[in-house]
Amino acid sequence: MRTPVNDRKVDPDFAAQNVGELGIPGIDHSGEAASFWMPKTKKNERWLELKQYPSRYRKSEKLPPFELNHGGKPCRFQKASHTKMH
């Protein structure tokens, strides 16, 4: 199961005494490109990849939608304003 970007469980990882205070850059990797959630048609820039590797397709009924998965980033960055995010 994926942890949403803005989940409180990761707050300690970005707390001042951990990352920000030490001047260590925080790295955020929150998943795949939006194309993996879009319909598998030739209009999708990743259609060939999805055809060759069907497991890369992200069904919204099984995983959080792309917007929810990536939507927490602004709030995450605001919470960790003392941390340099990369």
N, C-alpha and C positions, 0 to 999 in steps of 0.2 A: 504494500500500500504506500502511496506517495504522501509525503508531508507537504501540505500547502505552504507556499512561500511565506505567508504571513502567520503561520501557526505559532502560538505562544511557546510551544516546546523548544523552538530554536532561539528564543529571545536570549537565553544565557550565553549562547554561542557568539552573540554580537554585543554582549554587555561591555561596559567600559573597562571593567577589570580584566576582560579577556582579550578582545581584539582591538577595540578603539584606543584604549589606554596604552597598549603596547605599540601602537602604530603599525600593526600588521594589517595589510589590506584584506578585506573580506571578498571572497569569490562566490558569486552566485551563478549556479547552473540550474535552471529550472525546467529543463526538458527540451523537447524537440520543436521544430518549426511548426507554424500553424498549418502548413500543408498536410501534415500527418492526420489532422482532424477533418480536413475538407473531403468532399466526395472524390472517389477514385475515378476521375474522368481524365480525358486528354487535356482538359483545361487546367488541371492541377499540375504545377511545375514538377512535382515529385511522382507523377503517375507511373513512370517506368520503374522507379525504385520500389514503389508500393506493389507493383505487379510482381517484381522479382522477389521481394521480401514482404509478403502479406502481413506478417506479425508486427510490422512497424506501423500499421494503421491503428489509429487511436479511436476506438468507438466510445462515444460520449456516454453510453449507458453503462460502460464498464469503468471508465476513468473520468475524472473531473473534466469538464469542457476546457478548451484552450484558454478562454477568457478568465475562468476561475483560477486555473493553474498559474497564469502569468499576471493576473490582475492584482495580486497582493504585493507586487514589487514596490510600487510607490510608497505604500504604507510601511513596508519593511525598511526601505531606505530612510524614511522619515524617523522611524523608531531608532535607527542606528545612525543618527546624523553625525555622531562623533567618529564613525568608522568610514574609512575610504573604501568604497565598493568598486570592484572591477568586474 
